[in-house]
Amino acid sequence: GPTARFVCSTFCKFPPSLRRMPLYFRDVPLEVAEDALRHTWYSYEGSRSHVLEHQSAAEDIEKVKAEIKIIIGTKDLLFHKESLEAIVGDKAEIIYVDEGHHLPLHHPEIVAETIIA
């Protein structure tokens, strides 16, 4: 929501403020806040791109013997349907939900129901 967007963008624009995150959010350990100082959005994006370009998720998925279900929010701005479908092929069931990036946080019941089903 708007509050989460504001908080996240504030922390991203003012990284030193991340040291105070445990004061504002009691469930965020100091180690997580300090780690966030070392990894900016740009370093995260670079790591993610490297993994997508240089790792074979398809090979890893092929090794999994259990049923695979991927739940993705279609309003997630980081979501790229064609890339996801190309990676998993027919090896996993992709479940599209009309939600955003924080689907597991905002609707844990959807995730739980999918796991149980």
N, C-alpha and C positions, 0 to 999 in steps of 0.2 A: 504494500500500500504506500501511500504518500509519505507516511512517517518513516518507514523502513528505507525508502528511496532517499529521503533527506539525510537520515543518519549515515547510511552507507556512503553517499556522495560527500558528506562532510568529512568522514574519516579518510576517504580517498584523497580529497583535496588538501587535507591538513594531517599528513601522516603522524606527526608527533602527538596528535590528540589520541592516537590509538593506545598510547601508554595509559591513558585514563579510562579506557574501555571497561576494565574490571570494576571501576567505581560506579559506572552508569548501569552496567549489565552484570549482575552478580554471578551469572552462570558462565561468564567468559573467563577462563583461567588466564592468569598473567602471561603464561607461556604462549598462549594463542595470540594474545594482543601483541606480544613482542615479536612473534613470528610474522604477524601481519605487517610489521614495520620493515621486515627484510624482503617481503614479496609485494611488489606493487601490482596493479592491474596489468601493467605492461609486461612484467616478468611472468605473471600467471598466463597471460595470453600467449606469450612466446613459448612457454612450456607446453601449453595445450596444443598449440599449432605443431610443435615438434613431435609430440606424441601422435597426433593424427596423421602427420605426413611420414613419419619414420617407423611407426609401429604397425603391426598387423593385428588389429582387433579381430578381424575375421578368423585368423588362425587360432587366436585365444578362444573365441566363441566356439570354434569347431571342437575344441578339447573338452568343453563342458558337457557332462553327461546328463545333467538335470535339465528340466524345462526352463527356458529363459523368458522372462517377461520384462519388457522395458516400458515404464510409464513416463510419458513426456507431456508437458503442458504446451499446447499449441500457441499460447500467448507468450511463451518464453522467448525473449529476444535473442538468446544464445542458441536457440534450437534451429537446426538446419535439416529439414525433413529428408531431402535427397541424400545428404551425406550419411545420415543415420541409416536409412534404408539400404544404401550401397554397402555399408559396413556389415550390417547384420544379415542381409539377404533373407533367406527363408529359415534361418537358424534360430530366430527369436520372434516372439509375438510382441509387436509394438502396440501399445495401448495409448491412444491419443485422448487427452482430457482437455477440456476448454478452460485451462488455467494457465498461470504464469510460472516463472522460474522457481518460486518458493512453494510449489505444489506440496511437497512432503511436510512443510511447516504449517501451511494454511489448511490442508486437508489430509491429515495423517490417516483418516478413516478410509480414504480411497486407496492409499498404499497398503494398509492392513488388509482390506477386503481383497485386493489383487493377490497378495501373498497367500492368503488363506484359500482363495478359490482354486 
